[in-house]
């Protein structure tokens, strides 16, 4: 072989240039692919996390999500999880209160009077509801009655009941004559709250979050405020707290989901409790919706608990002991 045979011809030079370019492109593409795969390689110091179609279906051995990734509050997170997890019941919502006190008082009344009358409470019935299925993040939809309190109350301003009041409430004069006055009743009921772990025995401060439930706003907003004035006692702070008007809540529910054939008709404490239990079962968040003003005043309120008779529409019932018509 002579030196002249090794000299490349012009056609060989073009062929070598084309092959060199193809090799260069091939090397660049594979170098980029190797770089990406190395950046996505798993860290040997971290446990491997298996992909799961549902966030809550991880096995017990799977690592939990670190706290620094929880950028939303629990309630928003629950709603997102409910969307991702179709197996979760949408009525299973977060409830912020641990217990509910269903109250539907009866009070003295006269024909033709309204809520401006100086009503005195003559019955104090309460049902205590608690959750039986609340999970770690506070979701629940099953309430049940766990205890009850009921007592008649003896009126002191006008001790005798009118026939109209007896016909309306079903409460007779002997029922209230042997009952404790409100000043005693309130301590008996306080013991009930302590026994059920709702308030502290010494201070009366709430130990858990509980909410009053009433048929309309009148029971605590009006009747309790009036009664404490007539009884010359301050309103206990465990009464003037959170109050839910069940009638108002039902009205809003029916506006959103109208169903006249199943419109509830609350009439007493047990019926109100049934409605609250049903609202919870349907996934309604039970929250306060009625403000209470312990310092509210009516025109008939004088000084130191005195009822100004000239502001009252009706005189004392003639059969009331020691009373006389105006």
Secondary structure, DSSP 8 states (H G I E B T S, - for coil): --HHHHS--HHHHHHHHHHHHHHHHHHHHHHHHHHHHHHTS--TTS------SSTT---TTS----GGG--S-HHHHHHHHHHH-TTS-TT-EE---SEEEEE--EE---TT--TTS---EEEEEEEEEEESS--TTSEE--EEEEEEEEEEEE-SSS-S--HHHHHHH---HHHHHTSEEHHHHHHHHHHHHHHTTSB-TTT--BSS-EEEEESSSHIIIIIIHHHHHHTT----TTTSS-EEEHHHHHHHHHHHS--GGG-----SHHHHHHHHHHHHHTT----------TT---TTB-STT-B-GGG-SS---TTSTT----
